[in-house]
Amino acid sequence: MQLRPSHEYCDRVQQLWDQLIDFEAGELEPALNHCMRGLSKLIAASNVTWVGFVRLVSPRDAAFGWRPRILRVLHPAAAMEERMKRGRLRLKRGTADVTTVEVWRGAGSFRAHRFCDLVEPDWFESDYYRDQFLSQGIHDALFSYYPINSQSESAFGLFRGADMPPFSEAEREELAYAVRGIKWFHRRLLLAHGLLVASKPITPTERRVLQELLKGEPEKTIAAELGQTYNSTHEHVANIYRKFGINSRSELMAIWLGKQFAR
């Protein structure tokens, strides 16, 4: 029997969607934080992450070439970054946990899962589970993966500690409902980090300049706001345009609004 979120829950999700739409184009980081906070309230979680994944052309490995490129955490912790680094090292060495294999076996389609949807009960006694999760106080997790194109996916992760019950099937379906209806938002998250149409990821400084460009600020104002010289700001703008394969701010806005996806 398929589980369906309640009407009350759907109303709360749609309120969150409306709130996200109200953020200006240059306010993506606040919008992402608001989204993660909203998810943690809709489905009780001790922490929430967003990860932008890209598929590398060359590797043929257990993750089918997929790698995390951008991580955002609602409640930042150095341990999250370290966990991702250890995961990348495992793949580099040619080893991968069953959860990694199963997650990326389904790449290209929307999916939401809990740990128990992917593994047998004895996995919870494994060194991998202890190292990657228990060591950070994480006892259960719920993930969703939204494919934007064949080379990029947007993923939200919700986590719970020992003081909270494991995620239920109903909560898995609730997360799926909450994040599946906002493709435009997933796409903008990847765009903001240069992971969708840019020739290479944009730098943190370029991302700050990008947000100001999207607010409609002139380059002189952006330079003053970010404490840069005008020439430095102009160079960052030129780099952004080059990476996105465009020549003007109007073309940048066209990409942002989903009207142009040449790459």
N, C-alpha and C positions, 0 to 999 in steps of 0.2 A: 504493500500500500504506500503510495507516494505521500510524503508529509508536505503540508502546505502551511506557510506562515499565516498567522491570524490577520484579520482585517485591521485590528489595532496596531499590530506590528508593521504591516504594510504602510499604514498612515504615517507612522513615525519615520520609516525609511524615506518616504516621499518628502517629508519635511526636511530631512537631511539633504536630499537631492536638491531641493529648492534653495537651501542655504548655501550649498556649494556653487550653484549657478550665480548667486548674488555676489560672489567674490569677483573682483576685477581681474582682468587678464594678467596683470603684473603682481597678483597676490597669491601665487600658486603655493608657496611654502606655508603661509597661514591657512590656506584652503586644505592642504594635505593634513596639517596638524588638526584642523577642525574635523576632517573626515575620520582620522584615526581616533580622536576622542569620541566622536559620535558612534563609531563601531564598538568601542569599548563599553559604551553605555547601552547600546542596543543588545549586545551579547556580552555579558559580564566577562571582562578579561583583565588580567593584571598588567599586560603590556600589549602593544600592537606595533607591527612593522609594515613598511612598504618596501618592496624590492623591485628594481628594474632589471630584468634579465635580457641578455642578448645571446644569440647563437653564433659562435665562431665558425668560420668556414672550414678550418683545417681539422680540428680534433674529431676523432671518431672514438668516443669513449662511453662509459656507462651513463653519462649525462647527455649523450648525443650532441656534444659540443656546446651545451648551454652553460653560461656563467653569470653570476650576479655582478652587476656593474655599479649600481647605486643602492644604498641602504639608508632608510630613514626610520627612526625609532621614536615612538611616542614618549617613552621615558628612557632617554639615552643611557647606554651602559657600554663601557669598553668591551665587556665580555661578548656582546653581540658581534662586534667587528672581529674579535679574535676567533669566534666560532666560525665565521665565514672564511677567514683566512685558513683555518685548519681544514675546512671542507675543500677549499681550492687546492691545498697541498695534497690531500688524499687523491683528488682527481688527477693531479699532475703525476702522482706516483702510480697511477693506474688502478687505484682501488676506489670503491664507492659503496656506500651503504644501500641496502635494499630500498629504503625510502627515496633516495636520490634516483635510483633506476626507475622505480614505479612512477614517480612524479613526472619525469621527462619522457617516459614511454607514451604518455598522453599528450605531449606537446602539440599545439595546434588546435586544441579544442578547449572550451571553458571547462574547468573542473574545480571542485571543492572537496576537501577530504580532511579527516582526522588521522592521527597516528594509527588508530585501530582499523581504519579502512585499508591500510597499506601493508600491515605487518601481522605476523603471528604473535600470540601472547608472550613467547619467550624472548622476543626482541626487547622487551622492557627490562630484561636482565643483561642486555648486551653492554659492552664497553662503550660502544658508540653512543647509546642513549645516555649513559652516565656522563660521558665526556662532553657531549654536545648540548645536553639539556639539563639533566639533574644538577650538574655543576653550577648552573646559572639559576637554579631554583625553579626551573620549568618542568612541570610534570605532565602537561598535555598541551597540544597545539592544534589549531584549526587553520587551514590554509585555503586560499583561492588563487587561481591562475587565470588571467585573462589574456589570450593571444591577440595582439594588435596586428601583427603580420607574421610572416614565416621566420623572421629573425629577431623578434622582440616580444616579451610578455611582461605584464604588470601583475604583481602578486601582493596580496595582503596576508599577514599572518597574525593570529590572535593566540595569546599564551595564558596559561593558568599555572599557579603554584599548588603546593600540597594542601593549602587551606581552601581550595575550590574543587568542586566535582569535575570529573572529565566532561568534555564537550559531548553533547547528545546528537543524535541524528537530526532532531528538529533544529538544533542550533546550526548544524552544518547547512541545512536548507535555508535557514534565515540569513546566514552570511552570503550564500549564493545569490539570494534575492537582492540583498543590499548592494552588492558590487557588480552584478551583471547588468544592471540597468543604466550604468553611467560610463559607457564606452568613451564618450567625449572626454571624461575626466581622466581615465587611464591614458588616453592618447596624449593629453596635455602634459601629464606627468612625465611621460617618456620624451616628448618634445622639449620640455624645459631642461632636460639633461642631455640633449643632443643624441638620444638613443633611437630616434625614429627616422628622421630624414636627414640628419646631419652626416657629413662624411666621416666625422670622428666625434667622440663625446666632447662637449664644451667644458671648459675649466670652471672651477667655483667662481672666479672673478668674472668670467664671461657670463655666467649664469646670473650674477647680480646685475650686470649691465643689461642683460636680456630682459629681466623683470622691469627695469626702468624704461626700456624701449617700449615694452608692451603697455606701460602706463601712459605713453605718449609724450614723455619728457624729452626736451631737446638735449643734444649731447653736452652743451655747456652746463646745463642743470644737473645732468647725470654725473659729470665730472665733479662738480661741487658737492653733490650728495654723497658720493663715494670717496671723496678725498683724493681724487686723481687729477692729473693735469689733463687739459683738453686733448692734447695729442695722444696721451695714453688711452683715454676713453675712445677716441676716434679709431685707434688701432684695434681695440677690443671689438668695436662695432664692425669694422671691416672683417675681422676674423670670424665673427658670428655669421655675417652674410656669406662669406666664402664657404664656411662649413655647411651652411644650409643651401648653398647653391642659388642664392638670390642676390638682388642688387639694390633693394630698397625696403623701407619700413612697411610700405603697403603690401609687398610680397610676403614679408614676415607675418603680417596680420592675416593674410590670406591663408597661409599655412596653419596658423594658430586656430583659425576659425574652421579649419577642415575643408577649405575650398581648393586647396592645391597640395597634392602629394606626389610630386614628380619622382622622388627617389624611392 
